[in-house]
Amino acid sequence: MKIIFMGTPDFAVPSLEILSQNYDVLAVITQPDKPKGRGKKVAFSPIKEKALQLGIEVLQPARVRETEFIEKLKTYHADCIAVTAFGQILPEEILNMPKYGCINVHGSLLPKYRGAAPLQWSVINGEKQTGVTTMYMAKGMDTGDMLLKQSIDILPNDTYGRIHNKLSVIGAELLLKTIEGLQKGTLQRIPQNEQEASYAPMITKQTGHIDWSKKCDEIICLIHGLDPTPTAYTMYHDDMIKIWQAEKIEQSSGKIGEVTAVNKKGFVVTAGDGSIVITEVQAKGKKRMSADAYLRGHSIEIGTILA
């Protein structure tokens, strides 16, 4: 089978690797290079780097809807277009182009968590399970018929980063099974139940701003769901402190957001239904560190209200 692969971030790399080992990947489509870091140097996407290592041609259209790109895509006569976290919506002309259709690897148990950030929101919302779904791509946002699914448990200390790494590998293996099933004609198309659908909007920096009036478990899930990026944070006076690790403790005195104690683990903050001890932080311009190490160089006054 001749395949075109579309993807951009780290999550898509295992999918490209496994396809290149088993099929003829004619070309890789990824997002245009972008400036990155403090120096704003132009950086390749992880998929572009991997494709170049594998010796596969790379195309980087600013917009896949452009006529010139669509005409170029037609010249490959691909049997299937496989998509994992590409970052652009495909027009119907592309969706209808290959014999076996356009197949997407989506990081949720559809129809739950359609949209841009399913992995993060599954952790933020305290889900007990998540997974990967392969599906036919359709005109709507992640609305196409499902093909295969695989689920995993979200463990108490799982972060977005850990779930990302697990599901990127599982997604690659599921994509391979899906392509094999398409060839053999053994897969069943399963329409999504619109009544069960939910949406996972894009994560922004503001998503990480901790609301201390929420329940302890909700705050801890937010911290886990935004680790390693963009991270949860709070404001101490005019300074932003990133929060990397926290634990729920049996203590409920104080106003919402108030620092009520400092101990060997870190500093204790009152939340909506109890208290949380902050155990790992990162100050502006500094590396992440234990809260104990942070407190040796910074003073946090008891009674301060974090915002």
C-alpha positions as CSV (number, residue, x, y, z in Angstrom):
1,M,0.0,0.0,0.0
2,K,1.3,3.5,-0.9
3,I,0.7,6.0,1.9
4,I,1.0,9.7,2.5
5,F,1.6,10.7,6.1
6,M,0.5,13.9,7.7
7,G,1.6,14.9,11.2
8,T,3.6,17.6,13.1
9,P,4.4,17.1,16.8
10,D,6.3,14.4,18.9
11,F,3.0,12.5,19.3
12,A,3.0,11.6,15.6
13,V,6.6,10.4,15.4
14,P,5.9,6.7,16.4
15,S,3.1,6.6,13.8
16,L,5.5,7.7,11.0
17,E,8.2,5.3,12.2
18,I,5.9,2.2,12.2
19,L,4.4,3.0,8.8
20,S,7.8,3.5,7.2
21,Q,8.9,0.1,8.5
22,N,5.9,-1.7,7.0
23,Y,4.7,0.3,4.0
24,D,5.8,2.6,1.2
25,V,5.5,6.1,2.6
26,L,5.6,8.3,-0.5
27,A,5.8,11.7,1.3
28,V,5.3,13.4,4.6
29,I,3.2,16.5,5.0
30,T,3.9,18.7,8.1
31,Q,3.4,22.3,9.3
32,P,5.8,25.0,8.1
33,D,8.9,25.7,10.1
34,K,8.4,28.2,12.9
35,P,10.7,30.3,15.1
36,K,11.3,28.7,18.5
37,G,12.8,29.6,21.8
38,R,14.3,32.8,23.1
39,G,16.6,33.1,20.1
40,K,13.6,32.7,17.7
41,K,15.6,30.3,15.5
42,V,13.6,28.5,12.9
43,A,13.0,25.0,14.0
44,F,11.8,21.9,12.2
45,S,8.8,20.0,13.5
46,P,9.6,16.6,15.1
47,I,7.9,14.9,12.1
48,K,10.0,16.8,9.6
49,E,13.2,15.8,11.5
50,K,12.1,12.1,11.5
51,A,11.1,12.2,7.8
52,L,14.5,13.6,6.8
53,Q,16.2,10.9,8.9
54,L,14.2,8.3,7.0
55,G,14.9,9.9,3.6
56,I,11.2,10.7,2.9
57,E,10.2,13.7,0.9
58,V,8.7,16.5,3.0
59,L,6.0,19.0,2.0
60,Q,5.0,22.0,4.2
61,P,2.0,23.8,2.8
62,A,0.9,26.9,4.6
63,R,-2.7,25.9,3.8
64,V,-3.6,22.4,2.5
65,R,-6.6,23.9,0.8
66,E,-4.4,25.7,-1.8
67,T,-5.0,24.4,-5.3
68,E,-1.3,24.0,-6.0
69,F,-0.8,21.7,-3.1
70,I,-3.9,19.6,-3.8
71,E,-2.7,19.1,-7.4
72,K,0.7,18.1,-6.1
73,L,-0.9,15.6,-3.7
74,K,-2.8,14.0,-6.6
75,T,0.5,13.1,-8.4
76,Y,1.4,10.6,-5.7
77,H,-1.6,8.4,-6.4
78,A,-1.6,7.3,-2.7
79,D,-3.8,4.5,-1.6
80,C,-4.3,6.0,1.9
81,I,-3.5,9.2,3.8
82,A,-2.7,8.6,7.4
83,V,-3.0,11.6,9.8
84,T,-1.7,11.9,13.3
85,A,-1.9,15.4,15.0
86,F,-1.3,17.3,11.8
87,G,-2.8,20.7,12.8
88,Q,-4.8,21.6,9.7
89,I,-8.4,20.7,8.6
90,L,-8.4,18.8,5.3
91,P,-10.8,19.8,2.6
92,E,-13.2,17.3,1.1
93,E,-11.2,17.1,-2.1
94,I,-8.3,15.6,-0.1
95,L,-10.6,13.5,2.1
96,N,-12.1,11.8,-1.0
97,M,-8.8,11.5,-2.9
98,P,-7.3,8.1,-1.7
99,K,-8.8,4.7,-2.4
100,Y,-8.8,3.7,1.3
101,G,-9.7,7.2,2.6
102,C,-8.0,9.5,5.1
103,I,-7.4,7.7,8.4
104,N,-6.8,9.7,11.6
105,V,-5.2,8.7,14.9
106,H,-7.1,10.6,17.6
107,G,-5.9,10.7,21.3
108,S,-9.3,10.0,23.0
109,L,-12.0,7.4,23.2
110,L,-14.3,9.1,20.7
111,P,-16.8,10.6,20.7
112,K,-15.5,12.0,23.9
113,Y,-12.9,14.8,23.7
114,R,-13.1,15.8,20.0
115,G,-10.9,18.7,19.2
116,A,-7.4,20.1,19.8
117,A,-6.3,18.9,23.3
118,P,-7.9,15.6,24.2
119,L,-5.0,14.3,26.2
120,Q,-4.7,17.3,28.4
121,W,-8.5,17.6,29.1
122,S,-8.9,13.9,30.0
123,V,-6.4,14.4,32.8
124,I,-7.6,17.9,33.8
125,N,-11.2,16.6,34.1
126,G,-10.2,13.6,36.3
127,E,-11.1,10.9,33.9
128,K,-10.3,7.4,35.0
129,Q,-9.6,6.1,31.4
130,T,-8.4,7.5,28.1
131,G,-7.2,6.0,24.9
132,V,-6.8,6.2,21.2
133,T,-9.3,5.9,18.3
134,T,-8.6,5.4,14.7
135,M,-11.3,6.8,12.4
136,Y,-12.2,7.9,8.9
137,M,-11.8,11.6,8.6
138,A,-14.9,13.5,7.7
139,K,-15.9,17.1,7.1
140,G,-16.7,17.8,10.8
141,M,-14.2,18.1,13.7
142,D,-13.3,14.5,14.6
143,T,-16.8,13.3,13.6
144,G,-15.9,10.5,11.2
145,D,-16.8,6.8,11.6
146,M,-14.6,5.0,14.1
147,L,-12.5,1.9,13.2
148,L,-10.5,0.7,16.2
149,K,-10.0,1.8,19.8
150,Q,-7.6,1.0,22.7
151,S,-8.0,2.3,26.2
152,I,-5.6,2.7,29.2
153,D,-6.2,3.7,32.8
154,I,-5.2,7.1,34.0
155,L,-3.2,6.4,37.1
156,P,-3.3,8.8,40.1
157,N,0.1,10.3,39.4
158,D,-0.2,10.3,35.6
159,T,0.6,13.6,33.9
160,Y,-0.2,14.8,30.4
161,G,3.4,14.1,29.5
162,R,3.2,10.5,30.7
163,I,-0.2,9.9,29.0
164,H,1.2,11.5,25.8
165,N,4.1,9.1,25.7
166,K,2.0,6.0,26.3
167,L,-0.6,6.9,23.8
168,S,1.8,8.0,21.0
169,V,3.1,4.4,21.0
170,I,-0.3,2.8,21.3
171,G,-1.7,5.0,18.6
172,A,1.1,4.0,16.2
173,E,0.4,0.3,16.8
174,L,-3.3,0.9,16.4
175,L,-2.7,2.7,13.1
176,L,-0.7,-0.2,11.8
177,K,-3.6,-2.6,12.7
178,T,-6.0,-0.2,11.1
179,I,-4.1,-0.1,7.8
180,E,-3.8,-3.9,7.8
181,G,-7.5,-4.2,8.4
182,L,-8.4,-1.8,5.6
183,Q,-6.4,-3.9,3.2
184,K,-8.0,-7.1,4.3
185,G,-11.5,-5.6,4.4
186,T,-12.0,-6.8,8.0
187,L,-12.8,-3.5,9.7
188,Q,-16.3,-2.3,10.6
189,R,-17.2,1.4,10.4
190,I,-18.8,2.5,13.6
191,P,-20.7,5.8,13.5
192,Q,-20.2,8.1,16.5
193,N,-23.0,8.7,18.9
194,E,-23.5,12.5,18.9
195,Q,-25.3,12.3,22.2
196,E,-22.1,11.2,23.9
197,A,-19.8,13.8,22.2
198,S,-17.7,16.3,24.1
199,Y,-15.2,18.9,23.0
200,A,-11.5,19.4,24.1
201,P,-10.7,23.0,23.2
202,M,-7.2,24.3,22.7
203,I,-5.0,24.8,25.8
204,T,-3.8,28.3,26.4
205,K,-1.5,29.8,29.0
206,Q,-4.5,31.1,30.9
207,T,-5.8,27.6,31.2
208,G,-3.1,27.0,33.8
209,H,-4.1,29.8,36.1
210,I,-5.1,28.0,39.3
211,D,-8.5,28.9,40.8
212,W,-8.1,28.2,44.5
213,S,-11.8,28.1,45.1
214,K,-12.0,24.8,43.2
215,K,-11.8,21.4,45.0
216,C,-8.3,20.0,45.9
217,D,-8.7,17.1,43.5
218,E,-9.6,19.5,40.6
219,I,-6.6,21.6,41.2
220,I,-4.2,18.6,41.4
221,C,-5.8,17.3,38.1
222,L,-5.1,20.7,36.5
223,I,-1.5,20.6,37.6
224,H,-1.1,17.0,36.2
225,G,-2.9,17.8,33.0
226,L,-0.6,20.8,32.1
227,D,2.7,19.0,33.0
228,P,5.0,19.5,31.1
229,T,3.4,22.3,29.1
230,P,2.1,25.0,29.6
231,T,2.1,24.2,33.3
232,A,-0.3,25.4,36.1
233,Y,0.6,28.5,37.9
234,T,-0.4,30.9,40.7
235,M,0.5,34.6,41.4
236,Y,2.4,35.5,44.6
237,H,2.1,39.3,44.7
238,D,3.3,40.2,41.2
239,D,5.3,37.1,40.6
240,M,4.2,34.0,38.7
241,I,5.1,30.7,40.3
242,K,4.7,27.6,38.2
243,I,3.3,24.6,40.2
244,W,4.6,21.2,39.2
245,Q,3.6,19.0,42.1
246,A,1.1,19.2,44.9
247,E,-0.7,16.9,47.4
248,K,-4.0,17.0,49.2
249,I,-3.7,17.1,53.0
250,E,-6.1,17.0,55.9
251,Q,-6.3,20.7,56.8
252,S,-9.0,23.1,56.0
253,S,-8.4,26.4,57.9
254,G,-7.9,29.7,56.1
255,K,-9.4,31.8,53.4
256,I,-9.4,30.6,49.8
257,G,-5.9,30.8,48.3
258,E,-4.3,31.6,51.7
259,V,-0.9,30.3,52.6
260,T,-1.6,28.8,56.1
261,A,1.6,27.0,56.9
262,V,5.1,26.1,55.7
263,N,6.6,22.7,56.4
264,K,9.3,20.3,55.2
265,K,7.3,19.4,52.1
266,G,6.5,22.9,51.0
267,F,3.8,25.5,51.7
268,V,0.1,24.8,52.5
269,V,-2.7,26.6,50.6
270,T,-6.4,26.6,51.3
271,A,-8.6,25.4,48.5
272,G,-12.3,25.0,48.1
273,D,-12.8,21.8,50.1
274,G,-9.6,21.5,52.1
275,S,-5.9,22.2,51.7
276,I,-3.0,21.4,49.3
277,V,0.7,21.4,50.1
278,I,2.7,22.6,47.1
279,T,5.8,20.4,46.8
280,E,7.5,21.4,43.5
281,V,7.6,24.8,41.9
282,Q,9.4,27.0,39.4
283,A,10.1,30.7,39.8
284,K,10.5,33.0,36.9
285,G,13.8,32.5,35.2
286,K,14.7,29.6,37.4
287,K,14.7,25.8,37.0
288,R,11.9,23.6,38.6
289,M,12.8,22.7,42.2
290,S,11.4,21.3,45.4
291,A,9.3,23.7,47.3
292,D,11.6,23.2,50.2
293,A,14.6,24.4,48.1
294,Y,12.5,27.3,46.8
295,L,11.7,28.4,50.3
296,R,15.3,28.5,51.3
297,G,15.8,31.3,48.8
298,H,12.4,32.9,48.9
299,S,10.1,33.9,51.8
300,I,6.4,33.2,51.5
301,E,4.5,34.9,54.4
302,I,1.9,33.0,56.3
303,G,-1.5,34.7,55.6
304,T,-0.6,35.7,52.0
305,I,-3.4,35.1,49.5
306,L,-2.3,33.5,46.3
307,A,-4.2,34.8,43.2
